[in-house]
């Protein structure tokens, strides 16, 4: 079982990898999250993710959803991220 600190580190590390068009949004996700520290409430979603693979899959699904559904004229990327975290 990963500690919360390990999950934060793995998330931050994965957000630095950019190989596809969808990955190009990872930099913006880094900015939305801001501080990669336990006290940051945005990172609470990591509690539900048990391992590195699930963290990576979460980000991959989110970046794919950005490409397919995000409309910057209707909402901010930060709001889109918060909706994804809360609703899925």
Backbone atoms as SQL, in Angstrom:
CREATE TABLE atoms (id INTEGER PRIMARY KEY, chain TEXT, resi INTEGER, resn TEXT, atom TEXT, x REAL, y REAL, z REAL);
INSERT INTO atoms VALUES
  (1, 'A', 1, 'UNK', 'N', 0.845, -1.185, 0.000),
  (2, 'A', 1, 'UNK', 'CA', 0.000, 0.000, 0.000),
  (3, 'A', 1, 'UNK', 'C', 0.886, 1.243, 0.000),
  (4, 'A', 2, 'UNK', 'N', 0.589, 2.154, -0.884),
  (5, 'A', 2, 'UNK', 'CA', 1.366, 3.383, -0.987),
  (6, 'A', 2, 'UNK', 'C', 0.925, 4.395, 0.065),
  (7, 'A', 3, 'UNK', 'N', 1.875, 5.146, 0.566),
  (8, 'A', 3, 'UNK', 'CA', 1.528, 6.244, 1.471),
  (9, 'A', 3, 'UNK', 'C', 1.000, 7.408, 0.626),
  (10, 'A', 4, 'UNK', 'N', 0.345, 8.345, 1.277),
  (11, 'A', 4, 'UNK', 'CA', -0.174, 9.514, 0.568),
  (12, 'A', 4, 'UNK', 'C', 0.967, 10.307, -0.064),
  (13, 'A', 5, 'UNK', 'N', 2.075, 10.441, 0.648),
  (14, 'A', 5, 'UNK', 'CA', 3.240, 11.148, 0.102),
  (15, 'A', 5, 'UNK', 'C', 3.771, 10.459, -1.156),
  (16, 'A', 6, 'UNK', 'N', 3.793, 9.131, -1.154),
  (17, 'A', 6, 'UNK', 'CA', 4.244, 8.391, -2.338),
  (18, 'A', 6, 'UNK', 'C', 3.302, 8.614, -3.516),
  (19, 'A', 7, 'UNK', 'N', 2.012, 8.645, -3.234),
  (20, 'A', 7, 'UNK', 'CA', 1.027, 8.897, -4.289),
  (21, 'A', 7, 'UNK', 'C', 1.209, 10.284, -4.885),
  (22, 'A', 8, 'UNK', 'N', 1.442, 11.261, -4.032),
  (23, 'A', 8, 'UNK', 'CA', 1.668, 12.632, -4.507),
  (24, 'A', 8, 'UNK', 'C', 2.901, 12.669, -5.405),
  (25, 'A', 9, 'UNK', 'N', 3.963, 12.030, -4.982),
  (26, 'A', 9, 'UNK', 'CA', 5.197, 11.994, -5.773),
  (27, 'A', 9, 'UNK', 'C', 4.959, 11.325, -7.130),
  (28, 'A', 10, 'UNK', 'N', 4.256, 10.200, -7.135),
  (29, 'A', 10, 'UNK', 'CA', 3.983, 9.490, -8.392),
  (30, 'A', 10, 'UNK', 'C', 3.120, 10.329, -9.328),
  (31, 'A', 11, 'UNK', 'N', 2.127, 11.017, -8.779),
  (32, 'A', 11, 'UNK', 'CA', 1.283, 11.893, -9.592),
  (33, 'A', 11, 'UNK', 'C', 2.117, 12.998, -10.219),
  (34, 'A', 12, 'UNK', 'N', 2.915, 13.658, -9.406),
  (35, 'A', 12, 'UNK', 'CA', 3.734, 14.755, -9.902),
  (36, 'A', 12, 'UNK', 'C', 4.695, 14.261, -10.981),
  (37, 'A', 13, 'UNK', 'N', 5.308, 13.122, -10.763),
  (38, 'A', 13, 'UNK', 'CA', 6.233, 12.543, -11.730),
  (39, 'A', 13, 'UNK', 'C', 5.520, 12.218, -13.051),
  (40, 'A', 14, 'UNK', 'N', 4.333, 11.640, -12.967),
  (41, 'A', 14, 'UNK', 'CA', 3.597, 11.263, -14.177),
  (42, 'A', 14, 'UNK', 'C', 3.137, 12.492, -14.959),
  (43, 'A', 15, 'UNK', 'N', 2.826, 13.566, -14.259),
  (44, 'A', 15, 'UNK', 'CA', 2.387, 14.785, -14.940),
  (45, 'A', 15, 'UNK', 'C', 3.518, 15.460, -15.711),
  (46, 'A', 16, 'UNK', 'N', 4.738, 15.070, -15.475),
  (47, 'A', 16, 'UNK', 'CA', 5.877, 15.647, -16.191),
  (48, 'A', 16, 'UNK', 'C', 6.173, 14.924, -17.504),
  (49, 'A', 17, 'UNK', 'N', 5.521, 13.787, -17.748),
  (50, 'A', 17, 'UNK', 'CA', 5.739, 13.009, -18.965),
  (51, 'A', 17, 'UNK', 'C', 4.759, 13.480, -20.040),
  (52, 'A', 18, 'UNK', 'N', 5.293, 13.935, -21.163),
  (53, 'A', 18, 'UNK', 'CA', 4.441, 14.369, -22.271),
  (54, 'A', 18, 'UNK', 'C', 4.873, 13.654, -23.537),
  (55, 'A', 19, 'UNK', 'N', 4.010, 12.758, -24.014),
  (56, 'A', 19, 'UNK', 'CA', 4.312, 11.998, -25.223),
  (57, 'A', 19, 'UNK', 'C', 3.253, 12.162, -26.304),
  (58, 'A', 20, 'UNK', 'N', 2.037, 12.548, -25.928),
  (59, 'A', 20, 'UNK', 'CA', 0.939, 12.657, -26.879),
  (60, 'A', 20, 'UNK', 'C', 0.293, 14.043, -26.782),
  (61, 'A', 21, 'UNK', 'N', -0.625, 14.319, -27.695),
  (62, 'A', 21, 'UNK', 'CA', -1.355, 15.580, -27.645),
  (63, 'A', 21, 'UNK', 'C', -2.104, 15.709, -26.318),
  (64, 'A', 22, 'UNK', 'N', -2.766, 14.648, -25.893),
  (65, 'A', 22, 'UNK', 'CA', -3.509, 14.685, -24.626),
  (66, 'A', 22, 'UNK', 'C', -2.570, 15.001, -23.465),
  (67, 'A', 23, 'UNK', 'N', -1.351, 14.470, -23.521),
  (68, 'A', 23, 'UNK', 'CA', -0.369, 14.734, -22.471),
  (69, 'A', 23, 'UNK', 'C', 0.001, 16.207, -22.378),
  (70, 'A', 24, 'UNK', 'N', -0.221, 16.947, -23.455),
  (71, 'A', 24, 'UNK', 'CA', 0.150, 18.365, -23.434),
  (72, 'A', 24, 'UNK', 'C', -0.646, 19.151, -22.393),
  (73, 'A', 25, 'UNK', 'N', -1.732, 18.598, -21.924),
  (74, 'A', 25, 'UNK', 'CA', -2.535, 19.245, -20.880),
  (75, 'A', 25, 'UNK', 'C', -2.000, 18.991, -19.480),
  (76, 'A', 26, 'UNK', 'N', -1.040, 18.106, -19.355),
  (77, 'A', 26, 'UNK', 'CA', -0.509, 17.784, -18.027),
  (78, 'A', 26, 'UNK', 'C', 0.123, 18.998, -17.349),
  (79, 'A', 27, 'UNK', 'N', 0.747, 19.868, -18.111),
  (80, 'A', 27, 'UNK', 'CA', 1.324, 21.086, -17.537),
  (81, 'A', 27, 'UNK', 'C', 0.263, 21.962, -16.903),
  (82, 'A', 28, 'UNK', 'N', -0.893, 22.034, -17.553),
  (83, 'A', 28, 'UNK', 'CA', -1.989, 22.825, -16.991),
  (84, 'A', 28, 'UNK', 'C', -2.532, 22.170, -15.724),
  (85, 'A', 29, 'UNK', 'N', -2.563, 20.841, -15.708),
  (86, 'A', 29, 'UNK', 'CA', -3.009, 20.133, -14.504),
  (87, 'A', 29, 'UNK', 'C', -2.048, 20.420, -13.357),
  (88, 'A', 30, 'UNK', 'N', -0.751, 20.450, -13.651),
  (89, 'A', 30, 'UNK', 'CA', 0.237, 20.815, -12.627),
  (90, 'A', 30, 'UNK', 'C', -0.087, 22.176, -12.026),
  (91, 'A', 31, 'UNK', 'N', -0.444, 23.128, -12.891),
  (92, 'A', 31, 'UNK', 'CA', -0.777, 24.478, -12.417),
  (93, 'A', 31, 'UNK', 'C', -2.060, 24.488, -11.599),
  (94, 'A', 32, 'UNK', 'N', -3.053, 23.706, -12.009),
  (95, 'A', 32, 'UNK', 'CA', -4.319, 23.637, -11.280),
  (96, 'A', 32, 'UNK', 'C', -4.080, 23.092, -9.875),
  (97, 'A', 33, 'UNK', 'N', -3.284, 22.040, -9.783),
  (98, 'A', 33, 'UNK', 'CA', -3.016, 21.429, -8.479),
  (99, 'A', 33, 'UNK', 'C', -2.184, 22.361, -7.612),
  (100, 'A', 34, 'UNK', 'N', -1.211, 23.008, -8.203),
  (101, 'A', 34, 'UNK', 'CA', -0.390, 23.956, -7.451),
  (102, 'A', 34, 'UNK', 'C', 0.597, 23.267, -6.542),
  (103, 'A', 35, 'UNK', 'N', 0.311, 23.262, -5.257),
  (104, 'A', 35, 'UNK', 'CA', 1.208, 22.660, -4.268),
  (105, 'A', 35, 'UNK', 'C', 0.980, 21.158, -4.169),
  (106, 'A', 36, 'UNK', 'N', 2.046, 20.414, -4.311),
  (107, 'A', 36, 'UNK', 'CA', 1.979, 18.962, -4.177),
  (108, 'A', 36, 'UNK', 'C', 2.335, 18.582, -2.751),
  (109, 'A', 37, 'UNK', 'N', 1.428, 18.970, -1.836),
  (110, 'A', 37, 'UNK', 'CA', 1.614, 18.710, -0.417),
  (111, 'A', 37, 'UNK', 'C', 0.331, 18.142, 0.169),
  (112, 'A', 38, 'UNK', 'N', 0.457, 17.384, 1.244),
  (113, 'A', 38, 'UNK', 'CA', -0.688, 16.728, 1.881),
  (114, 'A', 38, 'UNK', 'C', -1.839, 17.677, 2.176),
  (115, 'A', 39, 'UNK', 'N', -1.520, 18.893, 2.549),
  (116, 'A', 39, 'UNK', 'CA', -2.543, 19.847, 2.973),
  (117, 'A', 39, 'UNK', 'C', -3.392, 20.380, 1.810),
  (118, 'A', 40, 'UNK', 'N', -2.999, 20.121, 0.581),
  (119, 'A', 40, 'UNK', 'CA', -3.730, 20.621, -0.576),
  (120, 'A', 40, 'UNK', 'C', -5.002, 19.782, -0.771),
  (121, 'A', 41, 'UNK', 'N', -6.190, 20.382, -0.599),
  (122, 'A', 41, 'UNK', 'CA', -7.437, 19.618, -0.708),
  (123, 'A', 41, 'UNK', 'C', -7.705, 19.072, -2.110),
  (124, 'A', 42, 'UNK', 'N', -7.116, 19.662, -3.111),
  (125, 'A', 42, 'UNK', 'CA', -7.295, 19.178, -4.488),
  (126, 'A', 42, 'UNK', 'C', -6.773, 17.746, -4.625),
  (127, 'A', 43, 'UNK', 'N', -5.776, 17.394, -3.834),
  (128, 'A', 43, 'UNK', 'CA', -5.158, 16.074, -3.936),
  (129, 'A', 43, 'UNK', 'C', -5.934, 14.976, -3.202),
  (130, 'A', 44, 'UNK', 'N', -7.053, 15.307, -2.611),
  (131, 'A', 44, 'UNK', 'CA', -7.834, 14.323, -1.855),
  (132, 'A', 44, 'UNK', 'C', -8.252, 13.127, -2.719),
  (133, 'A', 45, 'UNK', 'N', -8.396, 13.324, -4.028),
  (134, 'A', 45, 'UNK', 'CA', -8.795, 12.226, -4.908),
  (135, 'A', 45, 'UNK', 'C', -7.797, 11.078, -4.887),
  (136, 'A', 46, 'UNK', 'N', -6.549, 11.364, -4.499),
  (137, 'A', 46, 'UNK', 'CA', -5.531, 10.313, -4.444),
  (138, 'A', 46, 'UNK', 'C', -5.844, 9.253, -3.395),
  (139, 'A', 47, 'UNK', 'N', -6.634, 9.605, -2.396),
  (140, 'A', 47, 'UNK', 'CA', -7.006, 8.643, -1.353),
  (141, 'A', 47, 'UNK', 'C', -7.700, 7.424, -1.954),
  (142, 'A', 48, 'UNK', 'N', -8.462, 7.636, -3.031),
  (143, 'A', 48, 'UNK', 'CA', -9.229, 6.563, -3.657),
  (144, 'A', 48, 'UNK', 'C', -8.406, 5.720, -4.623),
  (145, 'A', 49, 'UNK', 'N', -7.211, 6.163, -4.940),
  (146, 'A', 49, 'UNK', 'CA', -6.384, 5.471, -5.931),
  (147, 'A', 49, 'UNK', 'C', -5.311, 4.665, -5.218),
  (148, 'A', 50, 'UNK', 'N', -5.353, 3.332, -5.341),
  (149, 'A', 50, 'UNK', 'CA', -4.494, 2.482, -4.521),
  (150, 'A', 50, 'UNK', 'C', -3.035, 2.346, -4.970),
  (151, 'A', 51, 'UNK', 'N', -2.764, 2.572, -6.263),
  (152, 'A', 51, 'UNK', 'CA', -1.412, 2.283, -6.738),
  (153, 'A', 51, 'UNK', 'C', -1.026, 3.190, -7.905),
  (154, 'A', 52, 'UNK', 'N', 0.210, 3.035, -8.352),
  (155, 'A', 52, 'UNK', 'CA', 0.738, 3.877, -9.425),
  (156, 'A', 52, 'UNK', 'C', -0.070, 3.722, -10.710),
  (157, 'A', 53, 'UNK', 'N', -0.444, 2.507, -11.037),
  (158, 'A', 53, 'UNK', 'CA', -1.208, 2.270, -12.261),
  (159, 'A', 53, 'UNK', 'C', -2.542, 3.013, -12.238),
  (160, 'A', 54, 'UNK', 'N', -3.233, 2.992, -11.118),
  (161, 'A', 54, 'UNK', 'CA', -4.521, 3.680, -11.030),
  (162, 'A', 54, 'UNK', 'C', -4.356, 5.197, -11.093),
  (163, 'A', 55, 'UNK', 'N', -3.272, 5.714, -10.555),
  (164, 'A', 55, 'UNK', 'CA', -2.986, 7.151, -10.643),
  (165, 'A', 55, 'UNK', 'C', -2.757, 7.526, -12.104),
  (166, 'A', 56, 'UNK', 'N', -1.939, 6.754, -12.798),
  (167, 'A', 56, 'UNK', 'CA', -1.659, 7.022, -14.213),
  (168, 'A', 56, 'UNK', 'C', -2.924, 6.906, -15.056),
  (169, 'A', 57, 'UNK', 'N', -3.741, 5.905, -14.784),
  (170, 'A', 57, 'UNK', 'CA', -4.986, 5.731, -15.529),
  (171, 'A', 57, 'UNK', 'C', -5.944, 6.896, -15.287),
  (172, 'A', 58, 'UNK', 'N', -5.995, 7.378, -14.059),
  (173, 'A', 58, 'UNK', 'CA', -6.843, 8.524, -13.733),
  (174, 'A', 58, 'UNK', 'C', -6.446, 9.724, -14.596),
  (175, 'A', 59, 'UNK', 'N', -5.158, 10.003, -14.659),
  (176, 'A', 59, 'UNK', 'CA', -4.673, 11.140, -15.453),
  (177, 'A', 59, 'UNK', 'C', -4.897, 10.900, -16.937),
  (178, 'A', 60, 'UNK', 'N', -4.649, 9.690, -17.415),
  (179, 'A', 60, 'UNK', 'CA', -4.868, 9.380, -18.826),
  (180, 'A', 60, 'UNK', 'C', -6.332, 9.562, -19.215),
  (181, 'A', 61, 'UNK', 'N', -7.246, 9.090, -18.375),
  (182, 'A', 61, 'UNK', 'CA', -8.673, 9.263, -18.661),
  (183, 'A', 61, 'UNK', 'C', -9.046, 10.739, -18.652),
  (184, 'A', 62, 'UNK', 'N', -8.495, 11.477, -17.700),
  (185, 'A', 62, 'UNK', 'CA', -8.825, 12.900, -17.627),
  (186, 'A', 62, 'UNK', 'C', -8.293, 13.654, -18.843),
  (187, 'A', 63, 'UNK', 'N', -7.058, 13.424, -19.228),
  (188, 'A', 63, 'UNK', 'CA', -6.521, 14.137, -20.399),
  (189, 'A', 63, 'UNK', 'C', -7.280, 13.750, -21.668),
  (190, 'A', 64, 'UNK', 'N', -7.712, 12.511, -21.775),
  (191, 'A', 64, 'UNK', 'CA', -8.531, 12.096, -22.921),
  (192, 'A', 64, 'UNK', 'C', -9.874, 12.819, -22.903),
  (193, 'A', 65, 'UNK', 'N', -10.441, 12.951, -21.719),
  (194, 'A', 65, 'UNK', 'CA', -11.709, 13.667, -21.598),
  (195, 'A', 65, 'UNK', 'C', -11.550, 15.139, -21.969),
  (196, 'A', 66, 'UNK', 'N', -10.424, 15.731, -21.626),
  (197, 'A', 66, 'UNK', 'CA', -10.179, 17.122, -22.023),
  (198, 'A', 66, 'UNK', 'C', -10.240, 17.229, -23.539),
  (199, 'A', 67, 'UNK', 'N', -9.529, 16.346, -24.220),
  (200, 'A', 67, 'UNK', 'CA', -9.472, 16.380, -25.680),
  (201, 'A', 67, 'UNK', 'C', -10.869, 16.212, -26.274),
  (202, 'A', 68, 'UNK', 'N', -11.674, 15.314, -25.705),
  (203, 'A', 68, 'UNK', 'CA', -12.979, 15.003, -26.285),
  (204, 'A', 68, 'UNK', 'C', -14.095, 15.960, -25.867),
  (205, 'A', 69, 'UNK', 'N', -14.066, 16.471, -24.633),
  (206, 'A', 69, 'UNK', 'CA', -15.249, 17.174, -24.125),
  (207, 'A', 69, 'UNK', 'C', -15.027, 18.588, -23.604),
  (208, 'A', 70, 'UNK', 'N', -13.808, 18.967, -23.348),
  (209, 'A', 70, 'UNK', 'CA', -13.565, 20.273, -22.723),
  (210, 'A', 70, 'UNK', 'C', -13.850, 21.407, -23.702),
  (211, 'A', 71, 'UNK', 'N', -14.637, 22.369, -23.259),
  (212, 'A', 71, 'UNK', 'CA', -14.946, 23.556, -24.057),
  (213, 'A', 71, 'UNK', 'C', -14.538, 24.785, -23.245),
  (214, 'A', 72, 'UNK', 'N', -13.404, 25.391, -23.598),
  (215, 'A', 72, 'UNK', 'CA', -12.917, 26.535, -22.811),
  (216, 'A', 72, 'UNK', 'C', -13.851, 27.739, -22.826),
  (217, 'A', 73, 'UNK', 'N', -14.810, 27.769, -23.750),
  (218, 'A', 73, 'UNK', 'CA', -15.763, 28.877, -23.772),
  (219, 'A', 73, 'UNK', 'C', -16.851, 28.715, -22.711),
  (220, 'A', 74, 'UNK', 'N', -17.020, 27.486, -22.228),
  (221, 'A', 74, 'UNK', 'CA', -18.080, 27.218, -21.249),
  (222, 'A', 74, 'UNK', 'C', -17.591, 27.143, -19.812),
  (223, 'A', 75, 'UNK', 'N', -16.325, 26.754, -19.616),
  (224, 'A', 75, 'UNK', 'CA', -15.803, 26.608, -18.257),
  (225, 'A', 75, 'UNK', 'C', -14.280, 26.658, -18.264),
  (226, 'A', 76, 'UNK', 'N', -13.732, 26.865, -17.087),
  (227, 'A', 76, 'UNK', 'CA', -12.278, 26.859, -16.964),
  (228, 'A', 76, 'UNK', 'C', -11.799, 25.419, -16.847),
  (229, 'A', 77, 'UNK', 'N', -10.547, 25.189, -17.160),
  (230, 'A', 77, 'UNK', 'CA', -9.988, 23.842, -17.028),
  (231, 'A', 77, 'UNK', 'C', -9.973, 23.423, -15.561),
  (232, 'A', 78, 'UNK', 'N', -9.775, 24.368, -14.661),
  (233, 'A', 78, 'UNK', 'CA', -9.809, 24.068, -13.224),
  (234, 'A', 78, 'UNK', 'C', -11.172, 23.540, -12.794),
  (235, 'A', 79, 'UNK', 'N', -12.247, 24.174, -13.279),
  (236, 'A', 79, 'UNK', 'CA', -13.598, 23.702, -12.965),
  (237, 'A', 79, 'UNK', 'C', -13.846, 22.331, -13.587),
  (238, 'A', 80, 'UNK', 'N', -13.361, 22.137, -14.801),
  (239, 'A', 80, 'UNK', 'CA', -13.498, 20.853, -15.486),
  (240, 'A', 80, 'UNK', 'C', -12.804, 19.754, -14.690),
  (241, 'A', 81, 'UNK', 'N', -11.618, 20.061, -14.168),
  (242, 'A', 81, 'UNK', 'CA', -10.873, 19.098, -13.348),
  (243, 'A', 81, 'UNK', 'C', -11.627, 18.781, -12.062),
  (244, 'A', 82, 'UNK', 'N', -12.114, 19.805, -11.386),
  (245, 'A', 82, 'UNK', 'CA', -12.843, 19.580, -10.137),
  (246, 'A', 82, 'UNK', 'C', -14.114, 18.737, -10.374),
  (247, 'A', 83, 'UNK', 'N', -14.819, 18.999, -11.477),
  (248, 'A', 83, 'UNK', 'CA', -15.986, 18.184, -11.809),
  (249, 'A', 83, 'UNK', 'C', -15.594, 16.738, -12.048),
  (250, 'A', 84, 'UNK', 'N', -14.490, 16.522, -12.750),
  (251, 'A', 84, 'UNK', 'CA', -14.026, 15.166, -13.026),
  (252, 'A', 84, 'UNK', 'C', -13.663, 14.435, -11.739),
  (253, 'A', 85, 'UNK', 'N', -12.993, 15.136, -10.843),
  (254, 'A', 85, 'UNK', 'CA', -12.591, 14.530, -9.572),
  (255, 'A', 85, 'UNK', 'C', -13.829, 14.168, -8.740),
  (256, 'A', 86, 'UNK', 'N', -14.820, 15.062, -8.729),
  (257, 'A', 86, 'UNK', 'CA', -16.006, 14.851, -7.900),
  (258, 'A', 86, 'UNK', 'C', -16.996, 13.869, -8.519),
  (259, 'A', 87, 'UNK', 'N', -17.201, 13.979, -9.820),
  (260, 'A', 87, 'UNK', 'CA', -18.253, 13.202, -10.472),
  (261, 'A', 87, 'UNK', 'C', -17.693, 12.014, -11.252),
  (262, 'A', 88, 'UNK', 'N', -16.504, 12.202, -11.806),
  (263, 'A', 88, 'UNK', 'CA', -15.885, 11.132, -12.589),
  (264, 'A', 88, 'UNK', 'C', -16.161, 11.237, -14.048);
